[in-house]
């Protein structure tokens, strides 16, 4: 019986954490502009997809979040070792 009580309490605590975390994240501060490096330019399908995605993010956040695209690895000036730190 104690095991059942413990498991019920553990599940209830996990559910409480799971439902409170998104609210806390939504209230946290966020950057209004993000940078996104694209290997290809916007003339290519991957570049066009990045452009469409950035527009969707801007649209769905009502302009609160803007993604600035850097096509053709212009953000990292061709140095791929800087790709994840840019």
C-alpha positions as CSV (number, residue, x, y, z in Angstrom):
1,X,0.0,0.0,0.0
2,X,2.9,2.4,0.7
3,X,4.3,1.8,-2.7
4,X,1.0,2.7,-4.3
5,X,0.8,5.9,-2.3
6,X,4.4,6.8,-3.2
7,X,3.8,6.1,-6.9
8,X,0.6,8.2,-6.9
9,X,2.4,11.0,-5.2
10,X,5.3,10.8,-7.7
11,X,3.0,10.9,-10.7
12,X,1.1,13.8,-9.2
13,X,4.3,15.7,-8.6
14,X,5.6,15.0,-12.1
15,X,2.3,16.2,-13.6
16,X,2.5,19.4,-11.6
17,X,6.0,20.1,-12.8
18,X,5.1,19.2,-16.4
19,X,2.2,21.6,-16.5
20,X,3.9,24.5,-14.6
21,X,7.1,24.4,-16.7
22,X,5.6,25.8,-20.0
23,X,4.0,28.7,-18.1
24,X,7.3,29.6,-16.5
25,X,9.1,29.4,-19.9
26,X,6.4,31.5,-21.5
27,X,6.9,34.3,-18.9
28,X,10.7,34.2,-19.1
29,X,12.5,36.9,-21.1
30,X,13.5,36.0,-24.6
31,X,15.5,37.7,-27.3
32,X,13.5,39.5,-29.9
33,X,15.9,38.7,-32.7
34,X,17.8,35.6,-33.6
35,X,20.4,34.9,-36.3
36,X,20.2,31.9,-38.6
37,X,23.0,30.8,-40.8
38,X,22.1,29.1,-44.1
39,X,24.6,27.2,-46.1
40,X,22.8,27.9,-49.4
41,X,21.2,31.1,-50.7
42,X,17.5,31.8,-50.8
43,X,17.4,30.8,-54.5
44,X,17.8,27.1,-53.4
45,X,15.1,25.1,-51.7
46,X,16.8,24.9,-48.3
47,X,17.3,28.7,-48.4
48,X,13.7,29.3,-49.4
49,X,12.6,26.9,-46.6
50,X,14.6,29.0,-44.1
51,X,13.0,32.1,-45.4
52,X,9.5,30.6,-45.1
53,X,10.3,29.4,-41.6
54,X,11.5,32.8,-40.4
55,X,8.4,34.4,-41.8
56,X,6.2,31.8,-40.0
57,X,7.9,32.4,-36.7
58,X,7.4,36.2,-37.1
59,X,3.8,35.7,-38.1
60,X,2.9,33.3,-35.3
61,X,4.6,35.4,-32.6
62,X,2.9,38.5,-33.9
63,X,6.3,40.1,-34.7
64,X,7.7,39.6,-31.2
65,X,10.4,37.2,-32.5
66,X,12.4,38.1,-35.7
67,X,14.8,35.7,-37.3
68,X,17.5,37.4,-39.4
69,X,18.8,35.1,-42.2
70,X,22.4,35.0,-43.3
71,X,22.5,33.0,-46.5
72,X,25.6,31.5,-48.1
73,X,27.4,31.2,-44.7
74,X,27.8,35.0,-44.5
75,X,27.3,34.9,-40.8
76,X,30.4,32.8,-40.2
77,X,32.4,34.1,-43.3
78,X,32.9,30.6,-44.6
79,X,34.6,29.3,-41.4
80,X,32.5,26.2,-40.6
81,X,34.2,25.7,-37.2
82,X,32.2,28.9,-36.0
83,X,28.9,27.6,-37.2
84,X,27.5,26.7,-33.8
85,X,29.0,29.6,-31.9
86,X,27.8,32.4,-34.2
